[in-house]
């Protein structure tokens, strides 16, 4: 029968204090202690079953009470006796264990109660004693016939469990009584690999002395040495090697311990294995040598160590790559430098594309430092200009490739190291033509400043200016014009840049070309000039072209074959307005409105904006009514001058920090040689002063 919480508490007190009469009476009446709340009498958490008086006596280790109860054998159920035995083992009451065994408790029974985590539920006695590290009980159970090789749910024998928990003395006891050191768990592990994984050196020594196989493999074919290396256990690695562990066995991944040590970047382990005579010529499943793997993993120290130990610097892996090629492609400058300093062939080529290391370095955009390193050594001009790089299935030179990758730093490096700026690819394109085609403005600047031919044509008879006009790249058109490109260049079909821009109705480029005085009477192969194309583009385009043609050259003759009334009328209006602009002086000065409109020198425009009389008249905005066709161009020049003047004022602040005694006239002379961007950079310096 069950009792209330109060009676249960009273009975438990009687058992703990060995009050014989009350305990005996409860036993005779088969009183069970029901779970009450959190079972305050039980230290390991809630109990899911009723507890008998015998169970409680075993739990508290009260031998005298147990002896009293065991006299009434007829009242004791076998299962209750076995449960009490497990309780006694769990609580390390060896005298109680011995007493219960003498009274017939089953030594091989699993526990049927749960005073422990569920992981250990229904656990064998010997496993329980091993887990609790109870040496005396372990011996007692063994001496009473407990099965030394009995398996738990995970295929663990008592020895495997003792090793896992690091119970050295229990391991010794089990080995001394004949427990097998070669038994395996569900993961095909013997005791030795388990001891190695947990870095139990003493237990490893015990197992080795007992004859455990140091080269045994687990389910993934890892030996104890593999495991020690993976865990970076230096002392354990030495211990296994000194006890004859095989250093050359491969696991399921085809890796020896030395290969693993290199991959994991464990320098000390690598050194230990090499000194122990491990094969340094071993390769992985992809024919990567130790040196390949050290480079792949960017391990400078191991790379140096392997080279010191004679590693072959020119060996090739399964895809024909040498360590240097891998270092370059991976952008590992320090590794590449180590290999080069050690004598690695800097002109070695890969197998499939026959590319020297410099080519993948350029191809992998951002590898500037590696490119610089390679150029600093023995790479010759021929190699720089050879067509060895394959990009989009076509051969290119390094400079072409640097342009394709939009790599400014590499482009400069190659040019400074002798790369041919006029070399052509399969389409006859020079690097400059390619840079224009890709709209890489910074690269275009670099090539122009390096002296690239701005008038070169590709195999399709397209020049850089033609290409920029076709693509509508006004900023690049401006760069080319400043570099002195032939503004009137014609292709095989007679098209000039102006004709191309007009056909595309690109007003910005038309304006750039006409303001730079391009010739307006060229005709293409179809007989069309700029006026023909402008007519087709509509009235607004035609007026825009006429206005700009006369803007640049007021004396441009009328085209004879265009006699449209509106055309001729607008032509005359533009010319008349320009003549008036020439006659009208600003504030009775020598500066005419036409001269102001045509002024290209920004310093002069800034000077005009400093002149109070000129500024006063311009501020009236009378010119907008007086010159309705061209007033916007006057306004543009005023804005240019004001911007330049503001930059002068900012630059003066900086110059005051540099040299406050420098006269303003001298400063203005200096400023004349600086662009707006230069002045902006100079004024930016003022923030750091």
QUIDA-V774915 format. One record per run of one state. SS is the DSSP state (helix for helix, strand for strand, loop for the rest). FROM is the first residue (numbers start at 1). LEN is the number of residues. If there is no record, write none. Layout:
((SS	FROM	LEN) (SS	FROM	LEN))
This chain:
((loop	1	1) (strand	2	1) (loop	3	2) (helix	5	12) (loop	17	3) (helix	20	9) (loop	29	3) (strand	32	2) (loop	34	17) (strand	51	2) (helix	53	8) (loop	61	2) (helix	63	8) (loop	71	2) (helix	73	3) (loop	76	2) (helix	78	13) (loop	91	3) (helix	94	9) (loop	103	7) (strand	110	1) (loop	111	7) (helix	118	3) (loop	121	3) (strand	124	1) (helix	125	7) (loop	132	3) (helix	135	9) (loop	144	14) (helix	158	7) (loop	165	3) (helix	168	9) (loop	177	14) (helix	191	7) (loop	198	3) (helix	201	9) (loop	210	7) (strand	217	1) (loop	218	5) (strand	223	1) (helix	224	7) (loop	231	3) (helix	234	9) (loop	243	14) (helix	257	7) (loop	264	3) (helix	267	9) (loop	276	7) (strand	283	1) (loop	284	5) (strand	289	1) (helix	290	7) (loop	297	3) (helix	300	9) (loop	309	14) (helix	323	7) (loop	330	3) (helix	333	9) (loop	342	7) (strand	349	1) (loop	350	6) (strand	356	1) (helix	357	7) (loop	364	4) (helix	368	9) (loop	377	4) (helix	381	5) (loop	386	3) (strand	389	3) (loop	392	2) (strand	394	3) (loop	397	1) (helix	398	7) (loop	405	3) (helix	408	9) (loop	417	14) (helix	431	7) (loop	438	3) (helix	441	9) (loop	450	7) (strand	457	1) (loop	458	5) (strand	463	1) (helix	464	8) (loop	472	2) (helix	474	9) (loop	483	7) (strand	490	1) (loop	491	5) (strand	496	1) (helix	497	7) (loop	504	3) (helix	507	9) (loop	516	14) (helix	530	8) (loop	538	1) (helix	539	14) (loop	553	12) (helix	565	19) (loop	584	1) (strand	585	1) (helix	586	3) (loop	589	3) (strand	592	1) (helix	593	6) (loop	599	3) (helix	602	7) (loop	609	3) (helix	612	8) (loop	620	2) (helix	622	5) (loop	627	4) (helix	631	28) (loop	659	5) (helix	664	9) (loop	673	3) (helix	676	13) (loop	689	1))
